[in-house]
Amino acid sequence: MKRIDIIRRAGRNLKQAKGRTILTSLAIAVGAFTLTASLAVGEGARQYADKLLKSNIDPQTIVVAKDPSLFGAGGGISGGLRDYSENSTQYGGATFKSLSAKDIQTIKKAPHVESVIPTYLVSAQYVKFETSSKKYVTDITTYDSNVRAQAAAGDMPELGKQIDDDEIVIPESFVETIKKGSSKDYIGKKVTLHLVKVPPQVSPEEIQQALSNGDQAKLQELTKTEVKDVSFKIRAVSAKSSTSFSASNGLFISSSKAKELSDYLTEGTQQYQQYISAVAKIKKGNDPQISADYLNKRHIIAKTAKDIQGLIFTIVNVLQGIVTGFGILALIASVFGIINTQYISVLERISQIGLMKALGMPSKGISRLFRYEAAWIGFIGGVIGSGIAYILGTALNPWITETLSLGDDNKLLIFVWWQVGLLLILLVIVAILAGWFPARKAAKLDPIEALRTE
């Protein structure tokens, strides 16, 4: 009997027990549904992360810092007990180990480094917008020319170009907070930073001496604070974008202006020329990893675009692995269902098996017949599970995209046909393995004893 004839016969046999076949296939379908959804989520998350990085980060740059928590290590940036370091700086209420001026020089000496731009932080007492009488507090930092930004209003510089020293970029969320006008109404308007420069650290002895001498002028000089207002015009409002890193909750000014104000505010203090991070530009045609390795050996943490991509993909892989685990558990449960179904089928068809053997069908043919029946169950279950996952995923994709604000051109669930095809083949193989022992039992039946069974 030819193999194709055995496969057809196996299919006809399953039709005679439709209810049992469907129920067993549904057990496989549960695992197929979970695994198909897991593959789709993993593929969607990877493509989204890849698009996010490619649309934002210049591959010829490396991000450099001293504090590992900035890259997701060491417990993150919030709270916790942290090692004390004389070289430290504060950002967002947290203290970080910082890059010193000496570290910046080390970065500049790394192989193939074209330029280095530290992350200058400007601490303003408050910020005022021309469109509002209220005073606000926010973070102010350097506009990163190596990150592509999207504008809700106004225009952003091309990738690699800085904004002018008298310009500032505000996020779209600020417009929503102020609640006065639309994003377009803010273009060209003035933003004023109110800066307060504290005096350099004064020793108690100096103050005591001034008091003892009755030198009020000296005492005022030692404790005097400088106040300075700096105004900028709004060039652009950065859009909320699912594929942009730049629309953060802070103000962006040019690197040269940020350096000027940062040095002004910190001169004479421990924060002077201390930087939370820096971005190094690598010459075209050179591998950024060489520069990163050079700096990592000198205890300066450097991450390339690929490294950052790897960090994101690691999180995706862990989440996908958890979902896949549930799918595998469902498959294991379905394996026992196939074994049980096939054993019952063998017991119910003992006389048929005896007749087939008496008519000359070899034991291998009998064994194949039952294995192909199991294969059909696996295939039907796989098609049902994967089909439901595809239909449900396609229907829910728009809702998921809107709920997670992924952007109109992005999908969380992306079904790749070759992955689904490989999954179906895997399910068929699993089903064949599950039906192996019942098929072996059917093949070993004695034809005479089998024909005597009613």
Secondary structure, DSSP 8 states (H G I E B T S, - for coil): --HHHHHHHHHHHHHTTHHHHHHHHHHHHHHHHHHHHHHHHHHHHHHHHHHHHHTTB-TTEEEEES-GGGGT-TT-SSSS-----SSEEEETTEEEE-B-HHHHHHHHTSTTEEEEEE--EE--SEEEETT-S-EE--EEEE--TTB---EEEE----TT----TTEEEEEHHHHHHHTSS-GGGGTT-EEEEEEEE------HHHHHHHHHHT-HHHHHHHH--EEEEEEEEEEEEE---TT-S---SEEEE-HHHHHHHHHHHHTTSTTTT-BS-EEEEE-TTS-HHHHHHHHHTTT-EEEEHHHHHHHHHHHHHHHHHHHHHHHHHHHHHHHHHHHHHHHHHHHHTHHHHHHHHHTT--HHHHHHHHHHHHHHHHHHHHHHHHHHHHHHHHHHHHHHHHHTT--TT--S----HHHHHHHHHHHHHHHHHHTHHHHHHHHT--HHHHHH--
